[in-house]
Amino acid sequence: MRMNTELQFWRSMAGYAVARAHAQRARAKQGRTELGASALEWAIISAILVAAALAIGLVVRRVIDKRTGEIENG
């Protein structure tokens, strides 16, 4: 079940990135190119990065716990 949750997480991140790229492309075609990001965009980007860091941390912790158990059990 954890792998399914992680897969959903990465799919949603990829979906967001694709949607964001399409939106920027549409704005560029209309001649509306903003150089700066709004506070909301920065908050969303920060939240995604924090979530990614947590997901990576969980994966690393699982690997370490698994290896520790293997060493303890011989």
PDB file of N, CA, C, O and CB in Angstrom:
ATOM      1  N   MET A   1       0.819  -1.194   0.000  1.00  0.00           N
ATOM      2  CA  MET A   1       0.000   0.000   0.000  1.00  0.00           C
ATOM      3  C   MET A   1       0.864   1.260   0.000  1.00  0.00           C
ATOM      4  O   MET A   1       0.482   2.269  -0.592  1.00  0.00           O
ATOM      5  CB  MET A   1      -0.932  -0.003   1.202  1.00  0.00           C
ATOM      6  N   ARG A   2       2.017   1.210   0.654  1.00  0.00           N
ATOM      7  CA  ARG A   2       2.874   2.382   0.691  1.00  0.00           C
ATOM      8  C   ARG A   2       3.388   2.729  -0.696  1.00  0.00           C
ATOM      9  O   ARG A   2       3.471   3.906  -1.049  1.00  0.00           O
ATOM     10  CB  ARG A   2       4.035   2.157   1.639  1.00  0.00           C
ATOM     11  N   MET A   3       3.735   1.719  -1.486  1.00  0.00           N
ATOM     12  CA  MET A   3       4.221   1.980  -2.829  1.00  0.00           C
ATOM     13  C   MET A   3       3.134   2.635  -3.659  1.00  0.00           C
ATOM     14  O   MET A   3       3.413   3.522  -4.465  1.00  0.00           O
ATOM     15  CB  MET A   3       4.699   0.690  -3.493  1.00  0.00           C
ATOM     16  N   ASN A   4       1.898   2.204  -3.467  1.00  0.00           N
ATOM     17  CA  ASN A   4       0.791   2.792  -4.197  1.00  0.00           C
ATOM     18  C   ASN A   4       0.643   4.268  -3.835  1.00  0.00           C
ATOM     19  O   ASN A   4       0.399   5.096  -4.712  1.00  0.00           O
ATOM     20  CB  ASN A   4      -0.510   2.031  -3.906  1.00  0.00           C
ATOM     21  N   THR A   5       0.787   4.605  -2.556  1.00  0.00           N
ATOM     22  CA  THR A   5       0.692   5.986  -2.103  1.00  0.00           C
ATOM     23  C   THR A   5       1.838   6.816  -2.677  1.00  0.00           C
ATOM     24  O   THR A   5       1.633   7.946  -3.119  1.00  0.00           O
ATOM     25  CB  THR A   5       0.699   6.051  -0.568  1.00  0.00           C
ATOM     26  N   GLU A   6       3.039   6.251  -2.669  1.00  0.00           N
ATOM     27  CA  GLU A   6       4.180   6.971  -3.230  1.00  0.00           C
ATOM     28  C   GLU A   6       4.007   7.185  -4.724  1.00  0.00           C
ATOM     29  O   GLU A   6       4.331   8.254  -5.241  1.00  0.00           O
ATOM     30  CB  GLU A   6       5.479   6.214  -2.956  1.00  0.00           C
ATOM     31  N   LEU A   7       3.502   6.181  -5.416  1.00  0.00           N
ATOM     32  CA  LEU A   7       3.265   6.299  -6.851  1.00  0.00           C
ATOM     33  C   LEU A   7       2.241   7.391  -7.131  1.00  0.00           C
ATOM     34  O   LEU A   7       2.417   8.183  -8.056  1.00  0.00           O
ATOM     35  CB  LEU A   7       2.791   4.957  -7.435  1.00  0.00           C
ATOM     36  N   GLN A   8       1.187   7.437  -6.348  1.00  0.00           N
ATOM     37  CA  GLN A   8       0.180   8.486  -6.510  1.00  0.00           C
ATOM     38  C   GLN A   8       0.786   9.859  -6.267  1.00  0.00           C
ATOM     39  O   GLN A   8       0.471  10.816  -6.975  1.00  0.00           O
ATOM     40  CB  GLN A   8      -0.997   8.254  -5.558  1.00  0.00           C
ATOM     41  N   PHE A   9       1.651   9.957  -5.272  1.00  0.00           N
ATOM     42  CA  PHE A   9       2.306  11.225  -4.962  1.00  0.00           C
ATOM     43  C   PHE A   9       3.130  11.707  -6.154  1.00  0.00           C
ATOM     44  O   PHE A   9       3.020  12.864  -6.561  1.00  0.00           O
ATOM     45  CB  PHE A   9       3.201  11.081  -3.717  1.00  0.00           C
ATOM     46  N   TRP A  10       3.958  10.815  -6.715  1.00  0.00           N
ATOM     47  CA  TRP A  10       4.825  11.211  -7.830  1.00  0.00           C
ATOM     48  C   TRP A  10       4.008  11.506  -9.082  1.00  0.00           C
ATOM     49  O   TRP A  10       4.363  12.393  -9.859  1.00  0.00           O
ATOM     50  CB  TRP A  10       5.856  10.114  -8.124  1.00  0.00           C
ATOM     51  N   ARG A  11       2.927  10.777  -9.282  1.00  0.00           N
ATOM     52  CA  ARG A  11       2.065  11.058 -10.433  1.00  0.00           C
ATOM     53  C   ARG A  11       1.414  12.429 -10.296  1.00  0.00           C
ATOM     54  O   ARG A  11       1.320  13.172 -11.273  1.00  0.00           O
ATOM     55  CB  ARG A  11       0.985   9.971 -10.578  1.00  0.00           C
ATOM     56  N   SER A  12       0.967  12.766  -9.091  1.00  0.00           N
ATOM     57  CA  SER A  12       0.345  14.081  -8.897  1.00  0.00           C
ATOM     58  C   SER A  12       1.369  15.196  -9.083  1.00  0.00           C
ATOM     59  O   SER A  12       1.039  16.250  -9.626  1.00  0.00           O
ATOM     60  CB  SER A  12      -0.292  14.176  -7.498  1.00  0.00           C
ATOM     61  N   MET A  13       2.609  14.977  -8.638  1.00  0.00           N
ATOM     62  CA  MET A  13       3.648  15.994  -8.847  1.00  0.00           C
ATOM     63  C   MET A  13       3.923  16.179 -10.331  1.00  0.00           C
ATOM     64  O   MET A  13       4.058  17.307 -10.805  1.00  0.00           O
ATOM     65  CB  MET A  13       4.947  15.606  -8.114  1.00  0.00           C
ATOM     66  N   ALA A  14       4.005  15.073 -11.065  1.00  0.00           N
ATOM     67  CA  ALA A  14       4.242  15.155 -12.505  1.00  0.00           C
ATOM     68  C   ALA A  14       3.065  15.834 -13.197  1.00  0.00           C
ATOM     69  O   ALA A  14       3.260  16.644 -14.103  1.00  0.00           O
ATOM     70  CB  ALA A  14       4.476  13.751 -13.098  1.00  0.00           C
ATOM     71  N   GLY A  15       1.864  15.513 -12.779  1.00  0.00           N
ATOM     72  CA  GLY A  15       0.671  16.142 -13.347  1.00  0.00           C
ATOM     73  C   GLY A  15       0.660  17.640 -13.117  1.00  0.00           C
ATOM     74  O   GLY A  15       0.292  18.410 -14.005  1.00  0.00           O
ATOM     75  N   TYR A  16       1.061  18.051 -11.929  1.00  0.00           N
ATOM     76  CA  TYR A  16       1.132  19.478 -11.626  1.00  0.00           C
ATOM     77  C   TYR A  16       2.166  20.161 -12.523  1.00  0.00           C
ATOM     78  O   TYR A  16       1.907  21.231 -13.073  1.00  0.00           O
ATOM     79  CB  TYR A  16       1.478  19.699 -10.139  1.00  0.00           C
ATOM     80  N   ALA A  17       3.324  19.544 -12.663  1.00  0.00           N
ATOM     81  CA  ALA A  17       4.388  20.136 -13.481  1.00  0.00           C
ATOM     82  C   ALA A  17       3.935  20.294 -14.929  1.00  0.00           C
ATOM     83  O   ALA A  17       4.203  21.317 -15.559  1.00  0.00           O
ATOM     84  CB  ALA A  17       5.662  19.274 -13.416  1.00  0.00           C
ATOM     85  N   VAL A  18       3.255  19.287 -15.452  1.00  0.00           N
ATOM     86  CA  VAL A  18       2.773  19.353 -16.834  1.00  0.00           C
ATOM     87  C   VAL A  18       1.711  20.444 -16.970  1.00  0.00           C
ATOM     88  O   VAL A  18       1.741  21.222 -17.923  1.00  0.00           O
ATOM     89  CB  VAL A  18       2.198  17.983 -17.280  1.00  0.00           C
ATOM     90  N   ALA A  19       0.785  20.505 -16.033  1.00  0.00           N
ATOM     91  CA  ALA A  19      -0.264  21.525 -16.082  1.00  0.00           C
ATOM     92  C   ALA A  19       0.335  22.927 -15.990  1.00  0.00           C
ATOM     93  O   ALA A  19      -0.101  23.848 -16.680  1.00  0.00           O
ATOM     94  CB  ALA A  19      -1.278  21.307 -14.947  1.00  0.00           C
ATOM     95  N   ARG A  20       1.316  23.069 -15.150  1.00  0.00           N
ATOM     96  CA  ARG A  20       1.995  24.366 -14.992  1.00  0.00           C
ATOM     97  C   ARG A  20       2.699  24.774 -16.287  1.00  0.00           C
ATOM     98  O   ARG A  20       2.631  25.932 -16.698  1.00  0.00           O
ATOM     99  CB  ARG A  20       3.016  24.305 -13.833  1.00  0.00           C
ATOM    100  N   ALA A  21       3.365  23.829 -16.920  1.00  0.00           N
ATOM    101  CA  ALA A  21       4.053  24.116 -18.174  1.00  0.00           C
ATOM    102  C   ALA A  21       3.060  24.514 -19.266  1.00  0.00           C
ATOM    103  O   ALA A  21       3.323  25.432 -20.043  1.00  0.00           O
ATOM    104  CB  ALA A  21       4.872  22.901 -18.621  1.00  0.00           C
ATOM    105  N   HIS A  22       1.925  23.826 -19.324  1.00  0.00           N
ATOM    106  CA  HIS A  22       0.900  24.169 -20.319  1.00  0.00           C
ATOM    107  C   HIS A  22       0.355  25.572 -20.066  1.00  0.00           C
ATOM    108  O   HIS A  22       0.140  26.336 -21.007  1.00  0.00           O
ATOM    109  CB  HIS A  22      -0.251  23.138 -20.292  1.00  0.00           C
ATOM    110  N   ALA A  23       0.134  25.908 -18.812  1.00  0.00           N
ATOM    111  CA  ALA A  23      -0.388  27.238 -18.472  1.00  0.00           C
ATOM    112  C   ALA A  23       0.618  28.325 -18.853  1.00  0.00           C
ATOM    113  O   ALA A  23       0.233  29.358 -19.400  1.00  0.00           O
ATOM    114  CB  ALA A  23      -0.717  27.322 -16.964  1.00  0.00           C
ATOM    115  N   GLN A  24       1.880  28.102 -18.573  1.00  0.00           N
ATOM    116  CA  GLN A  24       2.896  29.092 -18.934  1.00  0.00           C
ATOM    117  C   GLN A  24       2.997  29.239 -20.453  1.00  0.00           C
ATOM    118  O   GLN A  24       3.168  30.344 -20.969  1.00  0.00           O
ATOM    119  CB  GLN A  24       4.263  28.697 -18.346  1.00  0.00           C
ATOM    120  N   ARG A  25       2.893  28.138 -21.147  1.00  0.00           N
ATOM    121  CA  ARG A  25       2.954  28.184 -22.615  1.00  0.00           C
ATOM    122  C   ARG A  25       1.774  28.980 -23.175  1.00  0.00           C
ATOM    123  O   ARG A  25       1.935  29.775 -24.101  1.00  0.00           O
ATOM    124  CB  ARG A  25       2.961  26.752 -23.207  1.00  0.00           C
ATOM    125  N   ALA A  26       0.588  28.757 -22.604  1.00  0.00           N
ATOM    126  CA  ALA A  26      -0.603  29.480 -23.061  1.00  0.00           C
ATOM    127  C   ALA A  26      -0.450  30.979 -22.793  1.00  0.00           C
ATOM    128  O   ALA A  26      -0.810  31.795 -23.641  1.00  0.00           O
ATOM    129  CB  ALA A  26      -1.874  28.936 -22.362  1.00  0.00           C
ATOM    130  N   ARG A  27       0.075  31.345 -21.636  1.00  0.00           N
ATOM    131  CA  ARG A  27       0.284  32.766 -21.329  1.00  0.00           C
ATOM    132  C   ARG A  27       1.308  33.375 -22.276  1.00  0.00           C
ATOM    133  O   ARG A  27       1.150  34.511 -22.722  1.00  0.00           O
ATOM    134  CB  ARG A  27       0.743  32.945 -19.869  1.00  0.00           C
ATOM    135  N   ALA A  28       2.353  32.623 -22.582  1.00  0.00           N
ATOM    136  CA  ALA A  28       3.388  33.133 -23.488  1.00  0.00           C
ATOM    137  C   ALA A  28       2.819  33.360 -24.887  1.00  0.00           C
ATOM    138  O   ALA A  28       3.174  34.336 -25.549  1.00  0.00           O
ATOM    139  CB  ALA A  28       4.578  32.156 -23.552  1.00  0.00           C
ATOM    140  N   LYS A  29       1.940  32.468 -25.340  1.00  0.00           N
ATOM    141  CA  LYS A  29       1.324  32.619 -26.667  1.00  0.00           C
ATOM    142  C   LYS A  29       0.449  33.867 -26.722  1.00  0.00           C
ATOM    143  O   LYS A  29       0.320  34.494 -27.774  1.00  0.00           O
ATOM    144  CB  LYS A  29       0.486  31.373 -27.019  1.00  0.00           C
ATOM    145  N   GLN A  30      -0.146  34.222 -25.599  1.00  0.00           N
ATOM    146  CA  GLN A  30      -1.004  35.400 -25.536  1.00  0.00           C
ATOM    147  C   GLN A  30      -0.193  36.675 -25.308  1.00  0.00           C
ATOM    148  O   GLN A  30      -0.746  37.775 -25.303  1.00  0.00           O
ATOM    149  CB  GLN A  30      -2.039  35.236 -24.428  1.00  0.00           C
ATOM    150  N   GLY A  31       1.107  36.523 -25.120  1.00  0.00           N
ATOM    151  CA  GLY A  31       1.946  37.682 -24.895  1.00  0.00           C
ATOM    152  C   GLY A  31       2.022  38.108 -23.446  1.00  0.00           C
ATOM    153  O   GLY A  31       2.612  39.141 -23.130  1.00  0.00           O
ATOM    154  N   ARG A  32       1.438  37.333 -22.571  1.00  0.00           N
ATOM    155  CA  ARG A  32       1.478  37.660 -21.142  1.00  0.00           C
ATOM    156  C   ARG A  32       2.570  36.825 -20.481  1.00  0.00           C
ATOM    157  O   ARG A  32       2.334  35.675 -20.112  1.00  0.00           O
ATOM    158  CB  ARG A  32       0.089  37.403 -20.460  1.00  0.00           C
ATOM    159  N   THR A  33       3.709  37.371 -20.335  1.00  0.00           N
ATOM    160  CA  THR A  33       4.807  36.651 -19.682  1.00  0.00           C
ATOM    161  C   THR A  33       5.194  37.400 -18.409  1.00  0.00           C
ATOM    162  O   THR A  33       5.755  38.495 -18.467  1.00  0.00           O
ATOM    163  CB  THR A  33       6.041  36.505 -20.642  1.00  0.00           C
ATOM    164  N   GLU A  34       4.897  36.816 -17.295  1.00  0.00           N
ATOM    165  CA  GLU A  34       5.286  37.393 -16.015  1.00  0.00           C
ATOM    166  C   GLU A  34       6.654  36.842 -15.646  1.00  0.00           C
ATOM    167  O   GLU A  34       6.901  35.641 -15.749  1.00  0.00           O
ATOM    168  CB  GLU A  34       4.233  37.082 -14.904  1.00  0.00           C
ATOM    169  N   LEU A  35       7.522  37.715 -15.222  1.00  0.00           N
ATOM    170  CA  LEU A  35       8.859  37.279 -14.860  1.00  0.00           C
ATOM    171  C   LEU A  35       8.919  36.762 -13.425  1.00  0.00           C
ATOM    172  O   LEU A  35       9.715  35.870 -13.131  1.00  0.00           O
ATOM    173  CB  LEU A  35       9.841  38.414 -15.044  1.00  0.00           C
ATOM    174  N   GLY A  36       8.120  37.288 -12.552  1.00  0.00           N
ATOM    175  CA  GLY A  36       8.161  36.888 -11.145  1.00  0.00           C
ATOM    176  C   GLY A  36       7.055  35.919 -10.804  1.00  0.00           C
ATOM    177  O   GLY A  36       6.064  35.803 -11.525  1.00  0.00           O
ATOM    178  N   ALA A  37       7.234  35.237  -9.717  1.00  0.00           N
ATOM    179  CA  ALA A  37       6.205  34.299  -9.251  1.00  0.00           C
ATOM    180  C   ALA A  37       5.457  34.948  -8.087  1.00  0.00           C
ATOM    181  O   ALA A  37       6.049  35.653  -7.270  1.00  0.00           O
ATOM    182  CB  ALA A  37       6.837  32.921  -8.817  1.00  0.00           C
ATOM    183  N   SER A  38       4.174  34.704  -8.025  1.00  0.00           N
ATOM    184  CA  SER A  38       3.384  35.261  -6.931  1.00  0.00           C
ATOM    185  C   SER A  38       3.660  34.489  -5.647  1.00  0.00           C
ATOM    186  O   SER A  38       4.258  33.413  -5.671  1.00  0.00           O
ATOM    187  CB  SER A  38       1.877  35.227  -7.269  1.00  0.00           C
ATOM    188  N   ALA A  39       3.221  35.048  -4.537  1.00  0.00           N
ATOM    189  CA  ALA A  39       3.427  34.401  -3.243  1.00  0.00           C
ATOM    190  C   ALA A  39       2.750  33.035  -3.207  1.00  0.00           C
ATOM    191  O   ALA A  39       3.282  32.097  -2.613  1.00  0.00           O
ATOM    192  CB  ALA A  39       2.895  35.286  -2.109  1.00  0.00           C
ATOM    193  N   LEU A  40       1.592  32.915  -3.829  1.00  0.00           N
ATOM    194  CA  LEU A  40       0.889  31.636  -3.850  1.00  0.00           C
ATOM    195  C   LEU A  40       1.679  30.591  -4.630  1.00  0.00           C
ATOM    196  O   LEU A  40       1.774  29.437  -4.210  1.00  0.00           O
ATOM    197  CB  LEU A  40      -0.506  31.803  -4.457  1.00  0.00           C
ATOM    198  N   GLU A  41       2.237  30.988  -5.750  1.00  0.00           N
ATOM    199  CA  GLU A  41       3.050  30.046  -6.518  1.00  0.00           C
ATOM    200  C   GLU A  41       4.251  29.580  -5.713  1.00  0.00           C
ATOM    201  O   GLU A  41       4.577  28.392  -5.715  1.00  0.00           O
ATOM    202  CB  GLU A  41       3.513  30.681  -7.830  1.00  0.00           C
ATOM    203  N   TRP A  42       4.914  30.505  -5.023  1.00  0.00           N
ATOM    204  CA  TRP A  42       6.064  30.122  -4.198  1.00  0.00           C
ATOM    205  C   TRP A  42       5.632  29.186  -3.069  1.00  0.00           C
ATOM    206  O   TRP A  42       6.356  28.251  -2.729  1.00  0.00           O
ATOM    207  CB  TRP A  42       6.753  31.373  -3.617  1.00  0.00           C
ATOM    208  N   ALA A  43       4.468  29.432  -2.493  1.00  0.00           N
ATOM    209  CA  ALA A  43       3.973  28.560  -1.427  1.00  0.00           C
ATOM    210  C   ALA A  43       3.715  27.152  -1.957  1.00  0.00           C
ATOM    211  O   ALA A  43       4.032  26.164  -1.294  1.00  0.00           O
ATOM    212  CB  ALA A  43       2.687  29.139  -0.809  1.00  0.00           C
ATOM    213  N   ILE A  44       3.143  27.065  -3.149  1.00  0.00           N
ATOM    214  CA  ILE A  44       2.870  25.757  -3.749  1.00  0.00           C
ATOM    215  C   ILE A  44       4.170  25.041  -4.075  1.00  0.00           C
ATOM    216  O   ILE A  44       4.317  23.853  -3.788  1.00  0.00           O
ATOM    217  CB  ILE A  44       2.015  25.907  -5.017  1.00  0.00           C
ATOM    218  N   ILE A  45       5.110  25.758  -4.671  1.00  0.00           N
ATOM    219  CA  ILE A  45       6.400  25.158  -4.993  1.00  0.00           C
ATOM    220  C   ILE A  45       7.093  24.671  -3.725  1.00  0.00           C
ATOM    221  O   ILE A  45       7.645  23.571  -3.695  1.00  0.00           O
ATOM    222  CB  ILE A  45       7.295  26.165  -5.739  1.00  0.00           C
ATOM    223  N   SER A  46       7.063  25.490  -2.681  1.00  0.00           N
ATOM    224  CA  SER A  46       7.688  25.105  -1.411  1.00  0.00           C
ATOM    225  C   SER A  46       7.032  23.864  -0.823  1.00  0.00           C
ATOM    226  O   SER A  46       7.715  22.967  -0.328  1.00  0.00           O
ATOM    227  CB  SER A  46       7.612  26.258  -0.409  1.00  0.00           C
ATOM    228  N   ALA A  47       5.710  23.817  -0.878  1.00  0.00           N
ATOM    229  CA  ALA A  47       4.988  22.659  -0.346  1.00  0.00           C
ATOM    230  C   ALA A  47       5.352  21.388  -1.107  1.00  0.00           C
ATOM    231  O   ALA A  47       5.511  20.326  -0.505  1.00  0.00           O
ATOM    232  CB  ALA A  47       3.474  22.896  -0.412  1.00  0.00           C
ATOM    233  N   ILE A  48       5.484  21.493  -2.418  1.00  0.00           N
ATOM    234  CA  ILE A  48       5.861  20.328  -3.223  1.00  0.00           C
ATOM    235  C   ILE A  48       7.264  19.868  -2.866  1.00  0.00           C
ATOM    236  O   ILE A  48       7.515  18.669  -2.736  1.00  0.00           O
ATOM    237  CB  ILE A  48       5.775  20.652  -4.725  1.00  0.00           C
ATOM    238  N   LEU A  49       8.179  20.815  -2.707  1.00  0.00           N
ATOM    239  CA  LEU A  49       9.555  20.448  -2.352  1.00  0.00           C
ATOM    240  C   LEU A  49       9.626  19.809  -0.967  1.00  0.00           C
ATOM    241  O   LEU A  49      10.366  18.846  -0.765  1.00  0.00           O
ATOM    242  CB  LEU A  49      10.460  21.681  -2.402  1.00  0.00           C
ATOM    243  N   VAL A  50       8.868  20.336  -0.021  1.00  0.00           N
ATOM    244  CA  VAL A  50       8.842  19.745   1.319  1.00  0.00           C
ATOM    245  C   VAL A  50       8.266  18.335   1.262  1.00  0.00           C
ATOM    246  O   VAL A  50       8.796  17.419   1.892  1.00  0.00           O
ATOM    247  CB  VAL A  50       8.018  20.623   2.287  1.00  0.00           C
ATOM    248  N   ALA A  51       7.189  18.161   0.513  1.00  0.00           N
ATOM    249  CA  ALA A  51       6.583  16.831   0.389  1.00  0.00           C
ATOM    250  C   ALA A  51       7.551  15.854  -0.268  1.00  0.00           C
ATOM    251  O   ALA A  51       7.647  14.699   0.147  1.00  0.00           O
ATOM    252  CB  ALA A  51       5.278  16.906  -0.422  1.00  0.00           C
ATOM    253  N   ALA A  52       8.267  16.314  -1.289  1.00  0.00           N
ATOM    254  CA  ALA A  52       9.244  15.451  -1.949  1.00  0.00           C
ATOM    255  C   ALA A  52      10.368  15.069  -0.989  1.00  0.00           C
ATOM    256  O   ALA A  52      10.805  13.918  -0.962  1.00  0.00           O
ATOM    257  CB  ALA A  52       9.821  16.146  -3.192  1.00  0.00           C
ATOM    258  N   ALA A  53      10.831  16.036  -0.202  1.00  0.00           N
ATOM    259  CA  ALA A  53      11.891  15.748   0.772  1.00  0.00           C
ATOM    260  C   ALA A  53      11.413  14.739   1.812  1.00  0.00           C
ATOM    261  O   ALA A  53      12.160  13.841   2.200  1.00  0.00           O
ATOM    262  CB  ALA A  53      12.353  17.043   1.467  1.00  0.00           C
ATOM    263  N   LEU A  54      10.179  14.888   2.258  1.00  0.00           N
ATOM    264  CA  LEU A  54       9.627  13.935   3.225  1.00  0.00           C
ATOM    265  C   LEU A  54       9.505  12.541   2.610  1.00  0.00           C
ATOM    266  O   LEU A  54       9.818  11.544   3.261  1.00  0.00           O
ATOM    267  CB  LEU A  54       8.253  14.414   3.725  1.00  0.00           C
ATOM    268  N   ALA A  55       9.056  12.473   1.370  1.00  0.00           N
ATOM    269  CA  ALA A  55       8.921  11.173   0.706  1.00  0.00           C
ATOM    270  C   ALA A  55      10.280  10.502   0.554  1.00  0.00           C
ATOM    271  O   ALA A  55      10.414   9.304   0.799  1.00  0.00           O
ATOM    272  CB  ALA A  55       8.255  11.335  -0.671  1.00  0.00           C
ATOM    273  N   ILE A  56      11.275  11.262   0.154  1.00  0.00           N
ATOM    274  CA  ILE A  56      12.623  10.711   0.022  1.00  0.00           C
ATOM    275  C   ILE A  56      13.144  10.259   1.377  1.00  0.00           C
ATOM    276  O   ILE A  56      13.759   9.199   1.494  1.00  0.00           O
ATOM    277  CB  ILE A  56      13.576  11.747  -0.596  1.00  0.00           C
ATOM    278  N   GLY A  57      12.893  11.072   2.401  1.00  0.00           N
ATOM    279  CA  GLY A  57      13.311  10.702   3.754  1.00  0.00           C
ATOM    280  C   GLY A  57      12.671   9.404   4.213  1.00  0.00           C
ATOM    281  O   GLY A  57      13.332   8.574   4.838  1.00  0.00           O
ATOM    282  N   LEU A  58      11.396   9.221   3.913  1.00  0.00           N
ATOM    283  CA  LEU A  58      10.716   7.985   4.295  1.00  0.00           C
ATOM    284  C   LEU A  58      11.309   6.773   3.582  1.00  0.00           C
ATOM    285  O   LEU A  58      11.478   5.712   4.183  1.00  0.00           O
ATOM    286  CB  LEU A  58       9.226   8.089   3.991  1.00  0.00           C
ATOM    287  N   VAL A  59      11.616   6.934   2.318  1.00  0.00           N
ATOM    288  CA  VAL A  59      12.206   5.833   1.556  1.00  0.00           C
ATOM    289  C   VAL A  59      13.577   5.476   2.126  1.00  0.00           C
ATOM    290  O   VAL A  59      13.893   4.301   2.317  1.00  0.00           O
ATOM    291  CB  VAL A  59      12.324   6.205   0.057  1.00  0.00           C
ATOM    292  N   VAL A  60      14.384   6.493   2.395  1.00  0.00           N
ATOM    293  CA  VAL A  60      15.717   6.253   2.965  1.00  0.00           C
ATOM    294  C   VAL A  60      15.596   5.580   4.320  1.00  0.00           C
ATOM    295  O   VAL A  60      16.337   4.641   4.614  1.00  0.00           O
ATOM    296  CB  VAL A  60      16.505   7.574   3.097  1.00  0.00           C
ATOM    297  N   ARG A  61      14.674   6.045   5.146  1.00  0.00           N
ATOM    298  CA  ARG A  61      14.498   5.443   6.472  1.00  0.00           C
ATOM    299  C   ARG A  61      14.089   3.977   6.364  1.00  0.00           C
ATOM    300  O   ARG A  61      14.584   3.136   7.114  1.00  0.00           O
ATOM    301  CB  ARG A  61      13.448   6.220   7.275  1.00  0.00           C
ATOM    302  N   ARG A  62      13.185   3.672   5.430  1.00  0.00           N
ATOM    303  CA  ARG A  62      12.775   2.279   5.248  1.00  0.00           C
ATOM    304  C   ARG A  62      13.944   1.395   4.849  1.00  0.00           C
ATOM    305  O   ARG A  62      14.090   0.281   5.350  1.00  0.00           O
ATOM    306  CB  ARG A  62      11.679   2.184   4.200  1.00  0.00           C
ATOM    307  N   VAL A  63      14.772   1.897   3.946  1.00  0.00           N
ATOM    308  CA  VAL A  63      15.941   1.123   3.515  1.00  0.00           C
ATOM    309  C   VAL A  63      16.888   0.899   4.683  1.00  0.00           C
ATOM    310  O   VAL A  63      17.391  -0.209   4.874  1.00  0.00           O
ATOM    311  CB  VAL A  63      16.676   1.838   2.363  1.00  0.00           C
ATOM    312  N   ILE A  64      17.134   1.940   5.462  1.00  0.00           N
ATOM    313  CA  ILE A  64      18.031   1.822   6.619  1.00  0.00           C
ATOM    314  C   ILE A  64      17.464   0.851   7.640  1.00  0.00           C
ATOM    315  O   ILE A  64      18.192   0.006   8.163  1.00  0.00           O
ATOM    316  CB  ILE A  64      18.262   3.197   7.272  1.00  0.00           C
ATOM    317  N   ASP A  65      16.164   0.960   7.932  1.00  0.00           N
ATOM    318  CA  ASP A  65      15.541   0.030   8.881  1.00  0.00           C
ATOM    319  C   ASP A  65      15.631  -1.411   8.388  1.00  0.00           C
ATOM    320  O   ASP A  65      15.893  -2.324   9.171  1.00  0.00           O
ATOM    321  CB  ASP A  65      14.075   0.410   9.115  1.00  0.00           C
ATOM    322  N   LYS A  66      15.414  -1.614   7.091  1.00  0.00           N
ATOM    323  CA  LYS A  66      15.489  -2.963   6.522  1.00  0.00           C
ATOM    324  C   LYS A  66      16.899  -3.516   6.655  1.00  0.00           C
ATOM    325  O   LYS A  66      17.086  -4.655   7.082  1.00  0.00           O
ATOM    326  CB  LYS A  66      15.056  -2.957   5.043  1.00  0.00           C
ATOM    327  N   ARG A  67      17.882  -2.719   6.292  1.00  0.00           N
ATOM    328  CA  ARG A  67      19.280  -3.169   6.373  1.00  0.00           C
ATOM    329  C   ARG A  67      19.701  -3.407   7.822  1.00  0.00           C
ATOM    330  O   ARG A  67      20.427  -4.358   8.111  1.00  0.00           O
ATOM    331  CB  ARG A  67      20.215  -2.135   5.719  1.00  0.00           C
ATOM    332  N   THR A  68      19.252  -2.554   8.719  1.00  0.00           N
ATOM    333  CA  THR A  68      19.577  -2.741  10.144  1.00  0.00           C
ATOM    334  C   THR A  68      19.004  -4.061  10.645  1.00  0.00           C
ATOM    335  O   THR A  68      19.668  -4.799  11.374  1.00  0.00           O
ATOM    336  CB  THR A  68      19.029  -1.563  10.994  1.00  0.00           C
ATOM    337  N   GLY A  69      17.770  -4.353  10.250  1.00  0.00           N
ATOM    338  CA  GLY A  69      17.156  -5.625  10.641  1.00  0.00           C
ATOM    339  C   GLY A  69      17.910  -6.817  10.075  1.00  0.00           C
ATOM    340  O   GLY A  69      18.077  -7.832  10.752  1.00  0.00           O
ATOM    341  N   GLU A  70      18.363  -6.694   8.834  1.00  0.00           N
ATOM    342  CA  GLU A  70      19.128  -7.785   8.225  1.00  0.00           C
ATOM    343  C   GLU A  70      20.452  -7.992   8.953  1.00  0.00           C
ATOM    344  O   GLU A  70      20.879  -9.131   9.139  1.00  0.00           O
ATOM    345  CB  GLU A  70      19.383  -7.499   6.737  1.00  0.00           C
ATOM    346  N   ILE A  71      21.100  -6.918   9.363  1.00  0.00           N
ATOM    347  CA  ILE A  71      22.375  -7.037  10.076  1.00  0.00           C
ATOM    348  C   ILE A  71      22.154  -7.646  11.455  1.00  0.00           C
ATOM    349  O   ILE A  71      22.927  -8.503  11.885  1.00  0.00           O
ATOM    350  CB  ILE A  71      23.061  -5.659  10.205  1.00  0.00           C
ATOM    351  N   GLU A  72      21.105  -7.212  12.151  1.00  0.00           N
ATOM    352  CA  GLU A  72      20.821  -7.723  13.489  1.00  0.00           C
ATOM    353  C   GLU A  72      20.475  -9.214  13.450  1.00  0.00           C
ATOM    354  O   GLU A  72      20.864  -9.972  14.338  1.00  0.00           O
ATOM    355  CB  GLU A  72      19.672  -6.932  14.125  1.00  0.00           C
ATOM    356  N   ASN A  73      19.752  -9.617  12.426  1.00  0.00           N
ATOM    357  CA  ASN A  73      19.323 -11.022  12.319  1.00  0.00           C
ATOM    358  C   ASN A  73      20.396 -11.915  11.716  1.00  0.00           C
ATOM    359  O   ASN A  73      20.288 -13.141  11.763  1.00  0.00           O
ATOM    360  CB  ASN A  73      18.062 -11.120  11.482  1.00  0.00           C
ATOM    361  N   GLY A  74      21.407 -11.320  11.163  1.00  0.00           N
ATOM    362  CA  GLY A  74      22.524 -12.075  10.605  1.00  0.00           C
ATOM    363  C   GLY A  74      22.258 -12.576   9.278  1.00  0.00           C
ATOM    364  O   GLY A  74      23.113 -13.232   8.683  1.00  0.00           O
TER     365      GLY A  74
END
